[in-house]
Amino acid sequence: MTDSDRAAQDDAAVARSGRALAFVGILPLAALALWLYGIAADHPWRQATIALLTDYAVLTLSFLGGIRWGLALIGRQPERQRDMILSAVPPLIGWMALATAPPLVFVFLAVAFAAQGAWDSLTLPPGAAPAWFLRARFQLTILAVAALILAFVATS
């Protein structure tokens, strides 16, 4: 086996692990949104579910900003300083979302996830991130926004 074969196997393993971990990371968001949609308005765990869902969405949004920060750090494009500055915005938006009551908090977060997903998918220069990452980001953005819309419907 050549060094390039080993490198290709390593890249494939990282891609598999990265995709799997990313999709595992969306499970709490999806599960909490489905649970919230399925329980009665007077269920004793309803407020705790709303809090957990909101907090997890805010943490995830902050994590996505951190990913973009990391990509800017290793990038060579002239926009990297701008990207580092903009990558601090998702945690701030998440923090502001914590002061927003349901159901509007879920609209606010859905828009923030959609904006972050669009920024990641449409503005990263070629080679700045692996192709698997960009595909996963697009798919996960759709799932996250759908979960947050479901949470909005459940709390309206």
N, C-alpha and C positions, 0 to 999 in steps of 0.2 A: 504494500500500500504506500502510495506516495504522500508527500506532505500536503499536496493540494487535495488529495482524497480525504485525508484526515481533517483538513480544514473544512471541507464541504460537509463532512459528517458532523463536525462540531457545530457548524452554522445551522444545520438541519435540526440538531438536538436543541440548540438554543431557541430556534423558532418554535419547535413543538412545546417546549417548556414555557416560553413566553406567552404563546397563545393560550395554553391551558391555564396558566396562572391568571391571565387577564380575564378569561371567562369565569373562573372561580371567583374572582374579585367582584364580578357583577351580580353573583348569586344573592348576596344579602339584599341588595337594592331591589332586585326582582321579587324575591321571596317576601320582603316586607311590604312592597306595593300590592302584591297579590293578597297577602293576609289582610292588609288594611281594606282592600276592596271587598273582601269576603266577610268581614265581621260587621256586626250591628253597630249603629251609631252610639249605643249605650253600653257597648262591651267594656268590661273593666280594664282591658289592656289597650284600648284604642289610643289614648293619649300617649302611652309609652311607645306604642308602635309608631305614631307620628313623630315623636322625638327621636327614636332610633333611626327611622328612615331619613329624616332631615339631617341628623348628625352624620350618618354614613355618607349621604350624598355630598355634604360639605367636605368631609375628609377626602372623599374620592376626587372631588374637584380640586382640592389643594394638591393632591398627589399628581394630578394631571399637569398642573402648573409646574410642579417639580420636575416632571419628565421633560417638559419643554425647556426648563432652565438647564437641565443636564445636557440636552441636545445642543443648546446654544453654547455651552461651555466647551464642548468638543468640536463644534463647527468651525468652519473657516470662511463662511460667508460674511459679507460686510454688514449684514443685518443682525449679527449675533448680539451686539450690545442692546439693540432695540428689543430683540427677543428675550434677553435676560430681564429687561425692565418689564415687558408685557407679561412675562411668566409669573410675576408677582401679583398680577391682577386676579387670577382665579381664587387664591385664598382670601383675598379681600372681599370679593363678591360673595364667596361662601360665608364669610363672617357677617356680612350685611344680611344675608339670607336668614341667619339665625334670629334676627330681629323682626322677621316678617312672619305673620300668622298664616296658618293654613286657611283656605286652600291656595292663597296666592304664593306662598313660599315654594310650592311645587311648580308653579308656572315660572317663577324667577329662576329656580334651579334648572328646569328643563331648557330655558333659553340659554343659561350659562353653559350647560353641557353641550348644547347644539353649537354655540359660538366657539367653544374650545375645540370641539371636534372638527368644525369647519376650518379653524385656524391651523390645526395640526394637519388635516388632510390636504388643504389647498395651498399652504404657503411653505411647507418644508421643501427645501431644494433637493433635487435628485441626489441620492446617496447620503442624505443627512440622517436617515433612519432606514432600517431594513424594510423591504417591501411587505413582509408579513406584519410588521408593526402598523403600517399605514392601513392595511386591510382590516386588521383587528380593531384599530381605533375607529374606523368607519362603522363597523358592525356593532361595536360596543356603545358607540354614541347613539345609534338607533335604539338599542335595547335600553339604555339609560333614560333617554328622552321618553320612550314609550312607558317605562315604569313610572316616571315622574308625572306623566299625563294621567296614567291610571290612578296615581295617588291624588291628583287634583280632582278627578271625577269622584273618587271615593270620599273626599272631604267636602265636596260642594253641596 
